[in-house]
Amino acid sequence: QVQLVESGGGLVQAGGSLRLSCAASGRTFGTYVMGWFRQGPGKEREFVAAITWNGGSTRYADSVKGRFTISRDNAKNTVYLRMTSLKPEDTAVYFCASGNGYSAGSSSYDYWGQGTQVTVSS
């Protein structure tokens, strides 16, 4: 069974930084696309970032471009999301996901973590 476990969320002041981690088990991590999504209070889940199986390509939502960086370490079966210059509107539950499609669409991902809360205070 595939498991994705996020960590690293917390409370941070606006302008601060956090690094989220997602540890994967149960499938050959290095052959799958990994993505980060988020769901803010009262909002639908939205795409944040994705990275190809070897880390050769990344893509980002316009709202986080230049502030967030996705990376992966296939030897550790872990994907990261480095978040800088955080804004109150970044407050959300952040989910990592694994799939076959290098896409911003959630339907391209078939396994999801349970999420980690990120709260940015103004």
C-alpha contacts under 8 A as a table, 3 or more apart, distances in Angstrom:
res1	aa1	res2	aa2	distance
1	Q	25	S	7.94
1	Q	26	G	5.27
1	Q	27	R	7.77
2	V	24	A	7.30
2	V	25	S	5.68
2	V	26	G	4.24
2	V	27	R	6.02
2	V	111	Y	7.04
3	Q	23	A	8.00
3	Q	24	A	5.67
3	Q	25	S	5.26
3	Q	26	G	6.26
3	Q	111	Y	7.69
3	Q	112	W	7.80
3	Q	113	G	6.98
4	L	22	C	6.24
4	L	23	A	5.65
4	L	24	A	4.63
4	L	25	S	6.70
4	L	96	C	7.13
4	L	97	A	7.41
4	L	111	Y	7.54
4	L	112	W	6.28
4	L	113	G	4.55
4	L	114	Q	7.54
5	V	22	C	5.28
5	V	23	A	5.23
5	V	24	A	6.60
5	V	113	G	5.41
5	V	114	Q	6.73
5	V	115	G	7.68
6	E	20	L	6.96
6	E	21	S	5.52
6	E	22	C	4.24
6	E	23	A	6.51
6	E	95	F	7.11
6	E	96	C	6.88
6	E	113	G	6.43
6	E	114	Q	7.11
6	E	115	G	6.00
6	E	116	T	5.94
7	S	20	L	5.76
7	S	21	S	5.26
7	S	22	C	6.39
7	S	116	T	6.10
8	G	18	L	7.12
8	G	19	R	6.00
8	G	20	L	4.54
8	G	21	S	6.12
8	G	116	T	7.30
9	G	18	L	7.20
9	G	19	R	7.62
9	G	20	L	6.22
9	G	116	T	5.37
9	G	117	Q	5.24
9	G	118	V	4.90
9	G	119	T	7.94
10	G	117	Q	6.14
10	G	118	V	5.00
10	G	119	T	6.12
11	L	118	V	6.14
11	L	119	T	4.75
11	L	120	V	5.92
11	L	121	S	7.31
12	V	16	G	6.07
12	V	17	S	7.28
12	V	18	L	7.76
12	V	118	V	7.84
12	V	119	T	6.32
12	V	120	V	5.02
12	V	121	S	6.27
13	Q	16	G	5.54
13	Q	86	L	7.63
13	Q	120	V	5.37
13	Q	121	S	4.79
13	Q	122	S	6.18
14	A	85	S	6.96
14	A	86	L	5.29
14	A	87	K	5.03
14	A	88	P	6.26
14	A	120	V	5.69
14	A	121	S	5.67
14	A	122	S	5.31
15	G	84	T	6.99
15	G	85	S	4.18
15	G	86	L	4.84
15	G	87	K	6.40
16	G	84	T	6.08
16	G	85	S	5.52
16	G	86	L	5.49
17	S	82	R	7.55
17	S	83	M	5.39
17	S	84	T	4.32
17	S	85	S	6.27
17	S	86	L	6.21
18	L	82	R	6.15
18	L	83	M	5.24
18	L	84	T	6.68
19	R	80	Y	6.79
19	R	81	L	5.58
19	R	82	R	4.38
19	R	83	M	5.94
20	L	80	Y	5.50
20	L	81	L	4.99
20	L	82	R	6.38
20	L	83	M	7.91
21	S	78	T	6.68
21	S	79	V	5.84
21	S	80	Y	4.54
21	S	81	L	6.52
22	C	78	T	5.41
22	C	79	V	5.22
22	C	80	Y	6.29
22	C	96	C	6.43
22	C	113	G	7.99
23	A	76	K	7.87
23	A	77	N	5.94
23	A	78	T	4.53
23	A	79	V	6.76
24	A	27	R	7.81
24	A	29	F	6.78
24	A	77	N	5.45
24	A	78	T	6.07
25	S	28	T	7.94
25	S	29	F	7.31
25	S	77	N	7.15
28	T	31	T	5.93
28	T	32	Y	7.44
29	F	32	Y	5.87
29	F	53	W	7.99
29	F	74	N	6.60
29	F	77	N	5.75
30	G	53	W	5.50
30	G	54	N	6.76
30	G	74	N	5.30
30	G	77	N	7.30
31	T	53	W	5.12
31	T	54	N	7.64
32	Y	52	T	7.05
32	Y	53	W	4.97
32	Y	98	S	6.37
32	Y	99	G	5.72
32	Y	100	N	5.68
33	V	50	A	7.10
33	V	51	I	5.87
33	V	52	T	4.72
33	V	53	W	4.99
33	V	98	S	5.83
33	V	99	G	5.30
33	V	100	N	5.64
33	V	101	G	6.54
33	V	102	Y	6.03
34	M	50	A	5.67
34	M	51	I	5.52
34	M	52	T	6.71
34	M	53	W	7.33
34	M	79	V	7.22
34	M	96	C	7.12
34	M	97	A	5.70
34	M	98	S	4.68
34	M	99	G	6.45
35	G	47	F	7.91
35	G	48	V	7.51
35	G	49	A	5.60
35	G	50	A	4.07
35	G	51	I	6.36
35	G	96	C	5.60
35	G	97	A	5.10
35	G	98	S	6.39
35	G	109	Y	7.98
36	W	47	F	6.54
36	W	48	V	5.36
36	W	49	A	5.21
36	W	50	A	6.27
36	W	81	L	7.65
36	W	94	Y	6.87
36	W	95	F	5.62
36	W	96	C	4.47
36	W	97	A	6.23
37	F	45	R	6.60
37	F	46	E	5.47
37	F	47	F	4.48
37	F	48	V	4.91
37	F	49	A	7.00
37	F	94	Y	5.78
37	F	95	F	5.16
37	F	96	C	6.29
37	F	97	A	7.66
38	R	45	R	5.45
38	R	46	E	5.43
38	R	47	F	6.58
38	R	48	V	6.68
38	R	92	A	5.83
38	R	93	V	5.43
38	R	94	Y	4.28
38	R	95	F	5.84
39	Q	43	K	6.05
39	Q	44	E	5.80
39	Q	45	R	4.27
39	Q	46	E	6.23
39	Q	92	A	5.13
39	Q	93	V	5.30
39	Q	94	Y	6.61
40	G	43	K	5.18
40	G	44	E	7.20
40	G	45	R	7.36
40	G	90	D	7.68
40	G	91	T	6.06
40	G	92	A	3.96
40	G	93	V	6.32
41	P	91	T	7.98
41	P	92	A	6.60
47	F	60	Y	7.88
47	F	61	A	6.39
47	F	104	A	5.57
47	F	105	G	7.08
47	F	106	S	7.39
48	V	60	Y	5.76
48	V	61	A	5.14
48	V	64	V	7.02
48	V	104	A	7.85
49	A	58	T	7.19
49	A	59	R	5.53
49	A	60	Y	4.34
49	A	61	A	6.26
49	A	69	T	7.99
49	A	70	I	6.54
49	A	104	A	7.50
50	A	58	T	5.60
50	A	59	R	5.39
50	A	60	Y	6.68
50	A	70	I	6.95
50	A	102	Y	6.92
50	A	103	S	7.23
50	A	104	A	7.29
51	I	54	N	7.94
51	I	55	G	5.65
51	I	56	G	7.51
51	I	57	S	5.79
51	I	58	T	4.47
51	I	59	R	6.68
51	I	70	I	6.77
51	I	71	S	6.99
51	I	72	R	7.81
51	I	102	Y	7.27
52	T	55	G	5.10
52	T	56	G	6.20
52	T	57	S	5.54
52	T	58	T	6.59
52	T	102	Y	6.45
53	W	56	G	7.60
54	N	57	S	7.94
54	N	74	N	7.86
55	G	58	T	7.02
55	G	71	S	6.65
55	G	72	R	6.46
58	T	70	I	7.19
60	Y	64	V	6.62
60	Y	65	K	5.70
61	A	64	V	5.66
61	A	65	K	6.18
62	D	65	K	5.20
64	V	67	R	5.42
64	V	68	F	5.61
65	K	68	F	6.19
66	G	69	T	7.74
67	R	83	M	6.11
67	R	84	T	5.20
67	R	85	S	6.15
67	R	86	L	7.76
68	F	81	L	6.70
68	F	82	R	5.45
68	F	83	M	4.46
68	F	84	T	6.08
69	T	80	Y	7.99
69	T	81	L	5.64
69	T	82	R	4.98
69	T	83	M	6.60
70	I	79	V	7.33
70	I	80	Y	5.63
70	I	81	L	4.59
70	I	82	R	6.33
71	S	79	V	5.81
71	S	80	Y	5.23
71	S	81	L	6.59
72	R	77	N	7.77
72	R	78	T	5.79
72	R	79	V	4.15
72	R	80	Y	5.89
73	D	76	K	5.43
73	D	77	N	6.10
73	D	78	T	5.44
73	D	79	V	6.31
74	N	77	N	4.74
74	N	78	T	6.39
75	A	78	T	7.91
83	M	86	L	6.64
86	L	90	D	6.49
86	L	120	V	6.77
87	K	90	D	5.38
87	K	91	T	7.57
87	K	120	V	6.14
87	K	121	S	7.81
87	K	122	S	7.56
88	P	91	T	5.63
88	P	119	T	7.34
88	P	120	V	4.69
88	P	121	S	5.71
88	P	122	S	5.98
89	E	120	V	7.56
90	D	118	V	7.62
90	D	119	T	7.47
90	D	120	V	6.70
91	T	117	Q	7.81
91	T	118	V	5.43
91	T	119	T	4.56
91	T	120	V	5.42
92	A	117	Q	6.06
92	A	118	V	5.52
92	A	119	T	6.60
93	V	115	G	5.75
93	V	116	T	5.35
93	V	117	Q	4.35
93	V	118	V	6.00
94	Y	115	G	5.18
94	Y	116	T	5.28
94	Y	117	Q	6.23
94	Y	118	V	7.02
95	F	112	W	6.81
95	F	113	G	5.73
95	F	114	Q	6.59
95	F	115	G	4.39
95	F	116	T	6.67
96	C	112	W	5.93
96	C	113	G	5.56
96	C	115	G	7.15
97	A	109	Y	5.94
97	A	110	D	7.23
97	A	111	Y	5.50
97	A	112	W	4.41
97	A	113	G	6.37
98	S	109	Y	5.28
98	S	110	D	6.18
98	S	111	Y	5.24
98	S	112	W	6.61
99	G	102	Y	7.91
99	G	108	S	5.91
99	G	109	Y	4.00
99	G	110	D	5.41
99	G	111	Y	6.80
100	N	108	S	6.48
100	N	109	Y	6.72
101	G	108	S	5.10
101	G	109	Y	7.02
102	Y	108	S	7.54
103	S	106	S	7.77
103	S	108	S	6.41
104	A	108	S	7.90
105	G	108	S	5.82
105	G	109	Y	7.85
106	S	109	Y	5.65
107	S	110	D	7.18
109	Y	112	W	7.54
